[in-house]
């Protein structure tokens, strides 16, 4: 017997503990090196724990839902054993059925018992009460994707098993009590902290998006062919925000006690919705990135957020944030500052609206911008002028190229 420990990967300094989700292997089952054994949820990201070596999964030290810390042993693998040798022990509770079932079940076990689901798929399957190993994965190496999970149906025999505790009210109406995930709980904590610790005020303006739309329509096909990514609108908002932050540095600052820290760099947080809640990965040195680089990075953020693949370091820091509620159809909102930042831009849906130009009513594609800011260090003048600077840059995007 040669035992190898499965340990919790190193967490960041800002994360003291994490929660184990669901083990994907049972004692007695064979594992391959780098096969994902379990996912660990922190208050920022979900981490995958791969098998450190091939062998037989022999022991679960920490059960589903346990709180764990960096380096803690959570399971063990016998690298000298084989699945065949471990099978009798694993099948001990039903010795009579095991010999007859083993030959027929062996091929299927290879295809399904080791099924690996992405974090997004795992959440969907858990909500449906469906085991990952009962779903045929279409991803690489048989991985169960989000699409597989969305299309999966619970078997009749499992329909009565809810994914979370269920209580029945007196009048027969069902209720379901589900614990907050660590990420959701952390988001709630930070939002409350932001409202309690900051003097939040929001200023609004409207921007005519026609110039950006025309520019995008003119070059989107060539842009995608050249860079391999679609030309969206978010890169223009990022560039406009950076231009305004350069002109009004206090919008890019943060508060530390009684000090104001002015940042000489522009790390823009991009709010992204994920199956487990809101995450804000950071677009580092956004002022040094091209439109194509911004679009590629944001597309990558969105993809990996859905899969739970964003790293903790990618969501640490940031000097200013942008939240795009427009992708969900929002017309207007008051975004909440992401501490320790002091301002955030809220972008909304672009809609054709009647506006007055030179005494005439005309129809224009209008987007309402909202910027929330910490009034402790940002006065109304800087906030309003900063938002106007963003508006002017978007209405005349050539200015972004000339930096005027």
ZIFENFEN-V785997 format. One record per backbone hydrogen bond with DSSP energy under -0.5 kcal/mol. NH is the residue of the N-H (numbers start at 1). CO is the residue of the C=O. E is the energy in kcal/mol with one decimal. If there is no record, write none. Layout:
nh=NH co=CO e=E
nh=NH co=CO e=E
//
This chain:
nh=4 co=77 e=-3.2
nh=6 co=75 e=-3.1
nh=7 co=5 e=-0.6
nh=8 co=72 e=-2.0
nh=15 co=12 e=-1.8
nh=16 co=14 e=-0.6
nh=18 co=68 e=-2.5
nh=19 co=41 e=-2.8
nh=20 co=66 e=-2.5
nh=21 co=39 e=-2.4
nh=24 co=37 e=-3.0
nh=28 co=57 e=-3.7
nh=29 co=26 e=-2.1
nh=31 co=55 e=-2.6
nh=34 co=51 e=-3.1
nh=35 co=32 e=-2.3
nh=37 co=49 e=-2.9
nh=38 co=49 e=-1.1
nh=40 co=47 e=-3.3
nh=41 co=19 e=-3.0
nh=42 co=40 e=-0.5
nh=42 co=45 e=-3.1
nh=47 co=40 e=-3.3
nh=47 co=45 e=-0.5
nh=49 co=38 e=-2.8
nh=50 co=48 e=-0.6
nh=51 co=35 e=-2.1
nh=55 co=31 e=-2.2
nh=56 co=78 e=-2.0
nh=57 co=29 e=-3.1
nh=58 co=56 e=-0.8
nh=58 co=76 e=-1.9
nh=59 co=76 e=-1.5
nh=61 co=59 e=-0.7
nh=61 co=74 e=-1.7
nh=62 co=74 e=-2.1
nh=65 co=20 e=-1.8
nh=65 co=21 e=-0.6
nh=66 co=63 e=-1.9
nh=68 co=18 e=-2.7
nh=71 co=8 e=-2.2
nh=72 co=69 e=-1.9
nh=74 co=6 e=-3.2
nh=75 co=6 e=-1.3
nh=76 co=59 e=-2.2
nh=77 co=4 e=-2.7
nh=78 co=56 e=-2.8
nh=79 co=2 e=-2.9
nh=79 co=77 e=-0.9
nh=81 co=78 e=-0.7
nh=86 co=82 e=-1.7
nh=87 co=83 e=-1.2
nh=88 co=84 e=-0.5
nh=90 co=86 e=-2.1
nh=91 co=87 e=-2.3
nh=92 co=89 e=-1.0
nh=94 co=91 e=-2.0
nh=95 co=92 e=-0.9
nh=98 co=94 e=-1.5
nh=99 co=95 e=-0.9
nh=100 co=96 e=-0.6
nh=101 co=97 e=-2.1
nh=102 co=98 e=-2.4
nh=103 co=99 e=-0.8
nh=104 co=100 e=-0.6
nh=105 co=101 e=-2.4
nh=106 co=102 e=-1.8
nh=107 co=103 e=-0.5
nh=108 co=104 e=-0.5
nh=109 co=105 e=-2.6
nh=110 co=106 e=-1.6
nh=111 co=107 e=-1.1
nh=112 co=108 e=-2.7
nh=113 co=108 e=-0.5
nh=113 co=109 e=-0.8
nh=114 co=109 e=-0.9
nh=115 co=112 e=-2.3
nh=118 co=144 e=-2.2
nh=119 co=307 e=-1.0
nh=122 co=118 e=-3.0
nh=123 co=119 e=-1.9
nh=124 co=120 e=-1.9
nh=125 co=121 e=-2.8
nh=126 co=122 e=-2.4
nh=127 co=123 e=-2.1
nh=128 co=124 e=-1.6
nh=129 co=125 e=-1.0
nh=130 co=125 e=-2.8
nh=134 co=131 e=-1.8
nh=135 co=132 e=-1.6
nh=137 co=135 e=-0.6
nh=139 co=143 e=-2.6
nh=142 co=139 e=-1.7
nh=143 co=140 e=-1.5
nh=144 co=116 e=-3.4
nh=145 co=143 e=-0.6
nh=149 co=145 e=-2.1
nh=150 co=146 e=-2.5
nh=151 co=147 e=-1.6
nh=152 co=148 e=-0.6
nh=152 co=149 e=-0.8
nh=158 co=155 e=-1.6
nh=159 co=155 e=-0.7
nh=159 co=156 e=-1.0
nh=161 co=158 e=-1.8
nh=162 co=160 e=-0.9
nh=167 co=175 e=-1.8
nh=169 co=167 e=-0.5
nh=169 co=173 e=-1.7
nh=172 co=169 e=-1.7
nh=175 co=167 e=-2.0
nh=177 co=165 e=-1.8
nh=178 co=176 e=-0.6
nh=185 co=181 e=-2.7
nh=186 co=182 e=-2.3
nh=187 co=183 e=-2.5
nh=188 co=184 e=-2.3
nh=189 co=185 e=-2.2
nh=190 co=186 e=-2.6
nh=191 co=187 e=-2.3
nh=192 co=188 e=-2.1
nh=193 co=189 e=-2.3
nh=194 co=190 e=-2.5
nh=195 co=191 e=-2.0
nh=196 co=192 e=-2.0
nh=197 co=193 e=-2.7
nh=198 co=194 e=-1.8
nh=200 co=198 e=-1.3
nh=201 co=373 e=-2.0
nh=203 co=371 e=-2.3
nh=205 co=369 e=-2.1
nh=207 co=367 e=-2.5
nh=209 co=207 e=-0.8
nh=209 co=365 e=-2.9
nh=213 co=209 e=-2.7
nh=214 co=210 e=-2.9
nh=215 co=211 e=-2.2
nh=216 co=212 e=-2.7
nh=217 co=213 e=-2.9
nh=218 co=214 e=-2.0
nh=219 co=215 e=-1.6
nh=220 co=216 e=-2.3
nh=223 co=219 e=-2.9
nh=224 co=220 e=-2.4
nh=225 co=221 e=-2.1
nh=226 co=222 e=-2.3
nh=227 co=223 e=-2.9
nh=228 co=224 e=-2.1
nh=232 co=230 e=-0.8
nh=236 co=233 e=-0.9
nh=237 co=233 e=-1.6
nh=238 co=234 e=-2.5
nh=239 co=235 e=-2.4
nh=240 co=236 e=-2.5
nh=241 co=237 e=-2.5
nh=242 co=238 e=-2.6
nh=243 co=239 e=-2.1
nh=244 co=240 e=-1.8
nh=245 co=241 e=-2.6
nh=246 co=242 e=-2.1
nh=247 co=243 e=-1.3
nh=248 co=244 e=-2.4
nh=251 co=248 e=-2.0
nh=252 co=249 e=-1.6
nh=253 co=250 e=-1.3
nh=254 co=261 e=-1.8
nh=255 co=340 e=-0.7
nh=256 co=259 e=-2.8
nh=259 co=256 e=-2.0
nh=261 co=254 e=-3.2
nh=261 co=259 e=-0.5
nh=262 co=260 e=-0.7
nh=263 co=261 e=-0.7
nh=267 co=265 e=-0.5
nh=268 co=266 e=-0.8
nh=268 co=283 e=-2.0
nh=269 co=267 e=-0.6
nh=269 co=320 e=-3.3
nh=270 co=281 e=-2.7
nh=271 co=269 e=-0.6
nh=271 co=322 e=-2.3
nh=272 co=279 e=-3.4
nh=274 co=277 e=-0.9
nh=277 co=274 e=-1.8
nh=279 co=272 e=-2.6
nh=281 co=270 e=-0.8
nh=282 co=314 e=-3.0
nh=283 co=268 e=-3.3
nh=284 co=282 e=-1.1
nh=286 co=266 e=-2.8
nh=286 co=283 e=-0.7
nh=288 co=285 e=-2.0
nh=289 co=286 e=-1.1
nh=294 co=290 e=-2.3
nh=295 co=291 e=-2.4
nh=296 co=292 e=-2.5
nh=297 co=293 e=-2.2
nh=298 co=294 e=-2.6
nh=299 co=295 e=-2.3
nh=300 co=296 e=-2.1
nh=301 co=297 e=-2.4
nh=302 co=298 e=-2.4
nh=303 co=299 e=-2.1
nh=304 co=300 e=-2.6
nh=305 co=301 e=-2.3
nh=306 co=302 e=-1.6
nh=307 co=303 e=-1.1
nh=308 co=304 e=-0.6
nh=308 co=305 e=-0.7
nh=309 co=304 e=-3.3
nh=310 co=304 e=-0.6
nh=314 co=311 e=-0.8
nh=315 co=312 e=-1.8
nh=316 co=313 e=-0.9
nh=319 co=267 e=-3.3
nh=320 co=267 e=-1.3
nh=321 co=343 e=-1.0
nh=322 co=269 e=-2.7
nh=323 co=345 e=-2.9
nh=325 co=323 e=-0.9
nh=325 co=347 e=-1.5
nh=326 co=347 e=-1.0
nh=327 co=324 e=-0.9
nh=328 co=325 e=-1.5
nh=329 co=326 e=-1.4
nh=330 co=325 e=-2.0
nh=335 co=333 e=-0.6
nh=339 co=337 e=-0.9
nh=341 co=338 e=-2.0
nh=342 co=253 e=-0.7
nh=342 co=319 e=-0.5
nh=344 co=372 e=-2.2
nh=345 co=321 e=-2.7
nh=346 co=370 e=-4.0
nh=347 co=323 e=-3.1
nh=347 co=345 e=-0.5
nh=349 co=330 e=-3.2
nh=351 co=349 e=-0.6
nh=351 co=366 e=-2.3
nh=353 co=364 e=-2.8
nh=355 co=362 e=-3.1
nh=357 co=355 e=-0.6
nh=357 co=360 e=-3.1
nh=360 co=357 e=-1.8
nh=362 co=355 e=-3.2
nh=362 co=360 e=-0.6
nh=364 co=353 e=-2.3
nh=364 co=362 e=-0.5
nh=366 co=351 e=-3.1
nh=366 co=364 e=-0.9
nh=367 co=207 e=-2.2
nh=369 co=205 e=-3.0
nh=369 co=367 e=-0.6
nh=370 co=346 e=-2.1
nh=371 co=203 e=-2.8
nh=372 co=344 e=-1.8
nh=372 co=370 e=-0.5
nh=373 co=201 e=-2.8
nh=374 co=342 e=-2.4
nh=375 co=199 e=-3.4
nh=375 co=373 e=-0.9
nh=377 co=374 e=-1.4
nh=378 co=374 e=-2.3
nh=379 co=377 e=-0.6
nh=383 co=379 e=-2.1
nh=384 co=380 e=-2.9
nh=385 co=381 e=-2.7
nh=386 co=382 e=-2.2
nh=387 co=383 e=-2.1
nh=388 co=384 e=-2.3
nh=389 co=385 e=-2.2
nh=390 co=386 e=-1.6
nh=391 co=387 e=-2.3
nh=392 co=388 e=-2.8
nh=393 co=389 e=-1.9
nh=394 co=390 e=-2.0
nh=395 co=391 e=-2.2
nh=396 co=392 e=-1.1
nh=397 co=394 e=-0.6
nh=399 co=396 e=-2.4
nh=400 co=397 e=-1.2
nh=401 co=397 e=-0.7
nh=401 co=398 e=-0.7
nh=402 co=398 e=-1.6
nh=403 co=399 e=-1.3
nh=404 co=399 e=-1.7
//
